[in-house]
Amino acid sequence: MATTLPHLLVENARKFGSGKVALREKEFGIWQSVNWQQYLEQVRDLALGLTVLGCKPGDKLAILGDNRPEWLYCELAIQSIGGASVGIFPDSVIDQVKYIIDHSDAGFLMVEDQEQADKFLEIKDDCPKVQRVIVDDLKGMRYYDDPIFIPLQKVQEMGRELAAKEPGLFQQYLDSLTEETVAILAYTSGTTGLPKGAMLTHRNMLKMAENQDKVDPAFPEYNHVSFLPLPWVGEQMTAVSWNLFKAFTVNFPEKVETVPENIREIGPEILFAPPRYWEKICSDIQVKIQDAVWIKRLVYKMFMPLGYRIAAYRLANKRGAALNLLEWLCYFALFRSLRNYFGMGNLRNVYTGGAALGPEIFNLFQALGVNIKQVYGQTETAGICVGHRNGDIKLSTVGRPIPETEIKISDTGEILTRGPVVFAGYYKNEEATKKVFVDGWLRTGDQGLIDEDGHLIMIDRMKDVMELSDGTKFSPQLIENKLKFSMFVSEAVVVGKSRPYVAAMINMDMANVGKWAETRKMTYTTYTDLSQKDEVYDLIAREIAVANRSLPKSARVKKFVMLHKELDADDDEMTRTRKVRRSFVEERYAQLVEGLYGPQEKLDVLTDIKYRDGTGFRMQTQVQIKTVPEE
């Protein structure tokens, strides 16, 4: 059996040749296909071309661009000659790009287009280790004369020439690979500081794919749509490791704006997305039902409660002829059209991960007949170490460990894990590596417990579990997930550490609140203007009051403030995977936090806004502090 990712590619090319589609990308409105033989040839030519440029085993190739077949060609190419890929989020600001390139010691960089090439030119003098920059799309770069740039096609051409001279060279490189060779330097999300480079070996990636497939098998005829950034370990798991292990087809959208349409076109069987994606669909469903004609609203009100009841029976493994008939009726009356509209009609292997998904949203998709499963893991575990199984789904848990992986809870309540998916350590950071391991177990930094059925209950990040001034403990993440179930709430940051009560800072959903305002003939100009309207505060107060009903009295939100701007990764308030950097946000908005526990009803605030090009401005506005009414 193959022990590295490039060996799996060779096996698939040998097995399927030109008879099966490996990759598909939509360009100019047409789906362009790449079969397994072509996939291997593209990788081989690029790998040998890299050696002509001076690339050696152990070198790093940083990749900066959107999800495209060329991204995978570059990743597999550098791995084929014994090097490692370093993914950089395409929307990263210049300082983040510079940090990752420099810290990873990347000697080579692949950029997708002129926009990304310009980012590198701004930091070129600060990245002296970079020898060559490979450019995929040369549009707009006719007059770029810097010799550091070289077209990707030219590198492949050089590789083909070398292959003609030394036909066995590519195989020699493959023969020198071992399962312990580092395949990927995956940088963590950096919620608590600078990102760390997790060294993931070929064994880590393949064992994760192999053991996840034992739990929930995929098949070669399946499709996956790769729309989440490839630097994220979750997308690496699906679009690279699992794809090579099971040879299903990976589809790349035309552009970010066409993702929903492209997902509908493909109708994938495999879909893995973070909670934000499912929260957005949930919000869209609620909005569309509100805008629908009366007959459709009536059908929704009739059949959704039935869907929830059917889901409850299904999760309890209770089946029967009457239940099957009712499920069939709900499907044809409502669920089929809803699922097809969002491209979920064919889903078989569907997961949420990266953070906890609120039980209300989880329940909604189960009611629609979408068998969504929670998985748990992190960059340091190659994506997944725990997950739900078919017929064994409990909404309050994240499932049981995948094969060959062990989970236990420490004396302090921290989740510990060990197994073949656990990474090799942090690049150039032995101190952090030592801290994260205890007697061979990986410290996850998450608090949890294991129930009587062996299911893991993930509570929150250890550092995020808070305690009120009276000693009552609460999980901010649990409260935030309940708040985000509202279609009017985009993001929520709960505070209350050592305070007398729980409070929240709210980001409204601009599209949905804007639509709500327009139907009431409310005039507004900007996000800031709309967010501070009295009517909007009353709307969000009602939504919070609804969420409070399902919370213990001590954990209910008593006061809130509407943030005057959206939390943004460019302002370091969120990671590129849309996780809130809680400590940074609390520090940045310390004035608002203090206001939530004071007598003021209005506050004047100053906020520095930073753009992606490094420029910025100072925003001055006034925000309200509102008490949530008790129902």
Secondary structure, DSSP 8 states (H G I E B T S, - for coil): ---SHHHHHHHHHHHHTTSSEEEEEEETTEEEEEEHHHHHHHHHHHHHHHHHTT--TT-EEEEES-S-HHHHHHHHHHHHTT-EEEEE-TT--HHHHHHHHHHTT-SEEEE-SHHHHHHHHHHGGG-TT--EEEES--TT-TT---TTEEEHHHHHHHHHHHHHH-TTHHHHHHHT--TTSEEEEEE---TTSS--EEEEEHHHHHHHHHHHHHHS---TT-EEE--S-TTSHHHHIIIIIIHHHH--EEEE-SSGGGHHHHHHHH--SEEEE-HHHHHHHHHHHHHHHHHS-HHHHHHHHHHHHHHHHHHHHHHTT---HHHHHHHHHHIIIIIHHHHHHTT-TT-SEEEE-SS---HHHHHHHHHTT--EEEEE--GGGTT-SEE-BTTB--TTS--EE-TT-EEEE-TTSEEEEESTTS---BTT-HHHHHHHEETTEEEEEEEEEE-TTS-EEEEEETTT-EE-TTS-EE-HHHHHHHHTTSTTEEEEEEE-TTSSSEEEEEEE-HHHHHHHHHHTT----SHHHHHT-HHHHHHHHHHHHHHHTTS-GGGSEEEEEE-SS---GGGTSB-TTS-B-HHHHHHHTHHHHHHHTSS-SEEEEEEEEE-TTS-EEEEEEEEEEEE----
